[in-house]
Amino acid sequence: MRLLQHPAMAPERKLQAVTDLLGEGLLPILHELLTTLVEHKRGEVLRVAGEVYQEVADQARGIVRVRVTAALPLDREQAARLRQVLAAWLDSEVVLEQHIDTDIIGGVVVKIGDRVLDGSLRGRLQRMTASLTAE
């Protein structure tokens, strides 16, 4: 993506790099699409298309990607246990995508699609503050 969005690189070089990466067996219609996107400086469309493809492929395989944010990296056992609990809850295979955010202090924030389960210490403190100030 950085290559396709690089302003100083000529469109021909960008297209050649993509062709080299994907190989010569590229379908003509796909080659034409890539050419059009590169020529019109719309490389970001490929990122979005890749994300949509990944979602569709995951859905077809019964996979749910879950974003887990913690203050520190989860160890192997913690990740396995969380994956197991979420898989049982969602009745699907779960792939964890771990992210670190030291601002959450402790616990985890789990994002599944548009649902957010906030089990972080920061979230608990914010909810407690809100409940105390609401009275």
KETORNU-802620 format. One line per 2 residues: number of its first residue (from 1); their letters; for each residue x, y, z of N, C-alpha, C. Coordinates in steps of 0.1 Angstrom, whole numbers. Layout:
N
NUM = A = X Y Z X Y Z X Y Z; ...
***
This chain:
135
1 = MR = 8 -12 0 0 0 0 9 13 0; 20 12 8 29 24 8 34 27 -6
3 = LL = 37 16 -13 43 18 -27 32 24 -36; 20 19 -35 9 24 -44 6 39 -40
5 = QH = 8 43 -28 4 56 -24 16 66 -24; 28 61 -28 40 70 -28 38 80 -40
7 = PA = 38 93 -36 36 103 -46 47 105 -56; 59 101 -53 71 104 -62 73 92 -72
9 = MA = 66 81 -70 68 69 -78 59 70 -91; 65 68 -102 57 69 -115 47 57 -115
11 = PE = 35 60 -121 24 50 -121 29 37 -128; 38 38 -138 43 26 -145 51 17 -136
13 = RK = 59 23 -127 67 15 -118 58 9 -107; 47 16 -103 38 10 -94 31 -2 -100
15 = LQ = 26 0 -112 19 -11 -118 29 -23 -121; 41 -20 -124 51 -31 -126 54 -38 -113
17 = AV = 54 -31 -102 57 -37 -89 45 -46 -85; 33 -42 -88 21 -50 -85 21 -62 -94
19 = TD = 24 -61 -106 24 -72 -116 35 -82 -111; 47 -77 -107 58 -86 -102 53 -93 -90
21 = LL = 46 -87 -81 41 -93 -69 31 -104 -72; 22 -101 -80 11 -110 -83 14 -120 -94
23 = GE = 24 -118 -102 28 -128 -112 22 -125 -125; 26 -132 -135 22 -131 -149 8 -137 -151
25 = GL = 4 -146 -142 -9 -153 -144 -21 -145 -141; -19 -132 -139 -30 -123 -136 -40 -122 -146
27 = LP = -53 -123 -142 -64 -123 -152 -64 -109 -159; -66 -109 -172 -66 -96 -179 -75 -85 -173
29 = IL = -87 -89 -168 -96 -79 -162 -91 -74 -149; -84 -82 -142 -77 -78 -129 -66 -68 -132
31 = HE = -58 -72 -143 -47 -63 -147 -52 -49 -151; -63 -49 -158 -70 -37 -163 -75 -29 -151
33 = LL = -81 -35 -141 -85 -28 -129 -74 -22 -122; -63 -30 -120 -51 -24 -113 -45 -13 -121
35 = TT = -45 -14 -134 -39 -3 -142 -48 10 -140; -61 8 -140 -70 20 -139 -68 26 -125
37 = LV = -68 18 -115 -66 23 -101 -53 30 -99; -42 25 -104 -29 31 -103 -29 44 -111
39 = EH = -34 44 -123 -33 56 -132 -41 67 -126; -52 64 -119 -61 74 -113 -58 77 -98
41 = KR = -47 71 -93 -42 73 -79 -53 69 -69; -58 57 -72 -68 51 -63 -64 38 -57
43 = GE = -51 38 -53 -45 26 -47 -52 22 -34; -58 31 -27 -64 28 -14 -76 19 -16
45 = VL = -82 19 -28 -93 10 -31 -89 -4 -29; -77 -8 -33 -72 -21 -31 -72 -26 -17
47 = RV = -68 -17 -8 -68 -20 7 -82 -23 11; -92 -15 7 -106 -17 11 -111 -30 5
49 = AG = -108 -32 -8 -112 -44 -14 -106 -56 -7; -94 -56 -3 -88 -67 4 -95 -69 17
51 = EV = -98 -59 24 -105 -60 37 -119 -67 35; -126 -62 25 -139 -68 22 -138 -83 18
53 = YQ = -128 -86 9 -126 -100 5 -123 -108 18; -115 -103 27 -111 -111 39 -124 -113 47
55 = EV = -133 -103 48 -145 -105 56 -154 -116 50; -155 -116 37 -164 -125 30 -158 -139 31
57 = AD = -144 -140 29 -138 -153 30 -139 -159 44; -137 -150 54 -139 -155 68 -153 -159 71
59 = QA = -162 -152 66 -176 -156 68 -179 -169 62; -174 -172 50 -176 -184 43 -170 -196 51
61 = RG = -159 -193 58 -152 -204 66 -157 -204 80; -166 -196 84 -171 -196 98 -161 -190 108
63 = IV = -153 -181 103 -142 -174 111 -147 -160 115; -145 -157 128 -148 -144 133 -135 -138 138
65 = RV = -132 -126 133 -120 -119 137 -123 -110 149; -116 -111 159 -119 -103 171 -107 -95 175
67 = RV = -109 -82 176 -98 -73 180 -98 -72 195; -86 -76 201 -84 -75 215 -74 -65 219
69 = TA = -78 -55 227 -68 -45 231 -65 -47 246; -53 -47 249 -48 -49 263 -37 -39 266
71 = AL = -34 -37 279 -23 -28 282 -10 -35 280; -10 -48 281 2 -56 278 -1 -68 269
73 = PL = 8 -73 262 5 -85 253 0 -96 261; -10 -103 256 -16 -115 262 -5 -126 261
75 = DR = -3 -134 271 6 -146 269 -2 -157 262; 5 -167 258 -1 -178 250 -13 -184 257
77 = EQ = -12 -187 270 -24 -193 277 -36 -183 278; -33 -170 280 -44 -161 281 -51 -160 268
79 = AA = -43 -159 257 -49 -158 244 -57 -170 240; -52 -182 243 -59 -195 241 -72 -195 248
81 = RL = -72 -191 261 -84 -192 269 -94 -182 264; -90 -170 261 -99 -160 255 -105 -165 242
83 = RQ = -97 -170 233 -101 -176 221 -112 -186 223; -109 -195 233 -118 -206 236 -132 -201 241
85 = VL = -132 -192 250 -144 -186 255 -152 -179 244; -145 -171 236 -152 -164 225 -157 -173 215
87 = AA = -150 -184 212 -154 -193 202 -167 -200 206; -168 -204 219 -180 -210 224 -192 -200 224
89 = WL = -189 -188 228 -199 -177 228 -205 -174 214; -196 -173 205 -199 -170 191 -203 -182 182
91 = DS = -200 -194 187 -202 -206 180 -195 -205 166; -183 -200 166 -174 -199 154 -160 -200 158
93 = EV = -152 -203 148 -137 -202 150 -133 -188 152; -125 -185 161 -121 -171 164 -106 -169 161
95 = VL = -103 -158 155 -90 -153 152 -88 -140 160; -78 -140 169 -76 -129 177 -66 -120 170
97 = EQ = -69 -107 170 -60 -97 165 -57 -88 177; -44 -90 182 -41 -83 195 -35 -69 192
99 = HI = -39 -60 200 -33 -46 200 -30 -42 214; -20 -33 215 -16 -28 228 -20 -13 230
101 = DT = -26 -10 241 -29 4 244 -27 5 259; -16 11 263 -13 12 278 -23 21 285
103 = DI = -30 29 278 -40 38 284 -52 31 291; -54 18 287 -65 11 293 -62 6 307
105 = IG = -49 7 311 -44 4 324 -43 -11 327; -54 -18 326 -55 -33 328 -67 -38 322
107 = GV = -69 -51 322 -80 -58 315 -79 -58 300; -91 -60 294 -91 -60 279 -103 -53 274
109 = VV = -102 -49 261 -113 -44 254 -115 -53 242; -126 -59 240 -128 -69 229 -138 -63 219
111 = KI = -134 -62 207 -143 -56 196 -146 -67 186; -159 -70 185 -163 -80 175 -173 -73 166
113 = GD = -168 -71 154 -176 -63 144 -179 -49 150; -192 -46 152 -195 -33 158 -199 -34 173
115 = RV = -197 -46 179 -199 -47 193 -186 -46 201; -186 -39 212 -175 -36 221 -178 -41 235
117 = LD = -169 -50 240 -170 -55 253 -158 -49 261; -161 -39 269 -150 -32 276 -149 -37 290
119 = GS = -138 -45 292 -135 -51 305 -122 -45 310; -119 -33 305 -107 -26 309 -109 -19 322
121 = LR = -98 -17 329 -98 -9 342 -102 6 339; -97 11 328 -101 25 324 -116 26 322
123 = GR = -122 16 315 -136 16 312 -144 15 325; -140 6 334 -146 5 347 -146 18 355
125 = LQ = -134 25 355 -133 38 362 -142 48 355; -143 48 342 -151 58 335 -166 56 339
127 = RM = -170 43 339 -184 40 342 -187 44 357; -178 41 366 -180 45 380 -181 60 381
129 = TA = -172 67 375 -172 82 375 -186 87 370; -190 81 359 -203 85 353 -214 83 362
131 = SL = -214 71 369 -225 68 378 -225 77 390; -213 81 395 -212 90 407 -216 104 404
133 = TA = -213 109 392 -216 122 388 -231 124 383; -237 112 380 -251 113 375 -261 116 386
135 = E = -257 114 398 -267 115 410 -268 129 414
***
